[in-house]
Amino acid sequence: MKLCIAEKPSVARDIAKVLGATTPKQGYMEGNGYCVTWTFGHLCTLKEPHDYGPQFKSWNLFSLPIIPGSFGIKLIPNKGVENQFKVIERLVEECDEVINCGDAGQEGELIQRWVLQKAKCNKPIQRLWISSLTEEAIKEGFATLKPAEDYKNLYLAGNARAIGDWLLGINATRLFTKKFGGNKAVLSIGRVQTPTLAMLVQRQKEIDAFTTEEYWELKTKYRDVIFNAAIDRLKTLERAEKGLEYLKVNPFEIISFEIKEGKEKNPRLFDLTGLQVEANKKYGYSAENTLNYIQSLYEKKHVTYPRVDTTYLSESLYPKIGGILQKMHFYQDLIAPLLEAPIPKSKAVFDDAKVTDHHAIIPTEVPPSQNLSREEKLIYDLIAKRFIAVFYPECKISNTLVEGKVGTIPFKTSGRQILEPGWRAVYAKEPKEESTDKEKEKEEEQTIPEFTVGETGPHDPMIHQGKTSPPKPYTEATLLRAMETAGRQVEDEELRELLKNNGIGRPSTRANIIETLFKRKYIEKKRKNLIATQTGIQLIDTIEDELLKSPELTGEWESKLRKIEKGEYEANLFKEELIQMVTELTDKVVYGKGKVITLQEEEKEETKEKKKREPAQKKELQAWEDTKCPKCKEHNLIKGKTAVGCSDFKNCGFKITFEIFGKKLSDKQLMDLVVKGKTSKLKGFTTHPESLSEGVLSLTDDFQVQLS
């Protein structure tokens, strides 16, 4: 009998169906010479400090660092986990061969190997490695099973990562909590979490230290085109006015006129980070929510494996592309032009050298049905359109650059025109992305007529007053990009691809890292912006060791883990380096100066105390723009002239009018209705169909308002 172990019950069912193992048993499926069982993700975990000795149960500075002679694993203490493990253990004992059908990635490999290790498996092991859960992909995977040995380095890298996170997380968290936590709360330190927080704190400090300065610029309008003075910004209005006077008495002269034709490259296919960035920018989805939606689409067989960090496809996929496009019925108007000629086989899309375990995220030949959630449909749409767009021609543009002068002052302007939309046609019906620099965008979009070098004429000079802007706070989208490039600001796609090996965290774990920072109250969200709290700032200020908070150094660790995966670096050497670092860090902190960090909860307590002493002030209501829509729970609300409604009203449909059953509600009453789902008891209703004049307003399950 062959034993297949999948990572979750739903995947086990898909595999069992293909294999013909259709007889359900307690904890597995059986039939056709196969048993198919499952884990629930992690069944095993690394042992905790107290498992190595009772002396490590209590947190004591002088028992640090805790470094086990060898790291052990144990079952997660949970009745369901224990019962399922007993099933796996018995089946491992009875089978002739094990087929590891775990999630095809580093974490999936680790989960399965730990379980097999715990079950003392000594049977031959094969590996199923697939990039989608369609019936065809599962059949192909079973026809080309690989020896487990091929994935040994993947396991060693996953194991080294887990041990590294344990060594640093357990020791540094106990160390900083005992030294600086004032016995009030845990100060959580992590190998990836802390440098991520450090990036947010650094940005916060840059914003807080920024001083806004006014400046003045000279502009002029010649033949209905706005030109900007090509000189440094002026620091005083007086100098700007002098410049304006000079401009008024001199004519405008064209000294250069140039049109260059260029191309705009197609966007890249999505890796997980790229998808999370786009979903955050476009729909405000958190990285974690996007990961959940794409995972669900994968399990429903509509897209390929999502936890990937490449934007390329393997060359062997090329023959299947036409078939996938033909099955995407909803997008036929965009696909029809592609199918009129052979699909282009570009190196920007198909490159075996850039594909490791998996290829970029693309749709499968199984089109989605109507039963997807709204969020899943939107995520699928992002993937589908990107997949179509990469096979369209490049977008052809023309850039016009004009230079002029007024007396001795140089001026210039530029314009951009799309000559052939190419891949941009795929996105033609989508709303245009909001630009952060409206002024610049307006000038770039101006239509520039034909100019002749040497022509002169009258012009309308003017002064433009502006203010310098602080750096922008991180959003989840920009933070994910910063994690991917270890804090470097990189716009160029190809350069970003090269830096991925030194990014911090893995695509599949970055969402969880951001959520952990929220949970620990080290960061908070204001609209889309991520802001470091006082606790987060103090924690980073307390950590003197650059190794703990440097994105570059953490990126170097990540690079070593990838080398372990490729068999180019020893897992034991990585462990020894971390042990040495943790030992040095412990000595430095234990014998260094101590101070107590004020925690976010304490600040709130202090504020409460102050409030008791001070005369009561009128409580300020939260802004509608900061309030989540109770119906779609994704978008915020906006207040109009007669109602409050979802900012995505067109799709969501949620709205509450200010006047209900003849009574005009106050902002407080409306807010209670939206946030709490009901108001306090109110009087003064005059137009209720059942003539009720008082009662409680509440929201029904379908978000209508009722009076009872």
Secondary structure, DSSP 8 states (H G I E B T S, - for coil): -EEEEESSHHHHHHHHHHHT--EEETTEEEETTEEEEE--S-SEEE--GGGG-GGGSS--GGG-S---SS--EEE-S-HHHHHHHHHHHHHHHH-SEEEEE--SSHHHHHHHHHHHHHTT--S-EEE---S--SHHHHHHHHHT-EEGGGGHHHHHHHHHHHHHHHHHHHHHHHHHHHHHSTTTS-----TTHHHHHHHHHHHHHHHHH----EEEEEEEEETTEEEEE-S--BS-HHHHHHHHHHHHTS-EEEEEEEEEEEEE-----B-HHHHHHHHHHHH---HHHHHHHHHHHHHTTSB---------B-GGGHHHHHHHHHH-GGGHHHHHHHHTS-----TTTB-GGG-SSS--B-B-SS---TTS-HHHHHHHHHHHHHHHHTTS--EEEEEEEEEEEETTEEEEEEEEEEEE-GGGGGGTTS-----S-HHHHHHHTS------TT-EE--EEEEEEEE------EEHHHHHHHHHTTT-----HHHHHHHGGG-SS-HHHHHHHHHHHHHTTSEEEETTEEEE-HHHHHHHHH---HHHH-HHHHHHHHHHHHHHHHTSS-HHHHHHHHHHHHHHHHHHHHTS-------HHHHHHHHHHHHHHS---------GGGSB-TTTSSSBEEE-SSEEEETTHHHH--EEESEETTEE--HHHHHHHHHTSB---EE-----TT---EE-EEE-TTS-EEE-
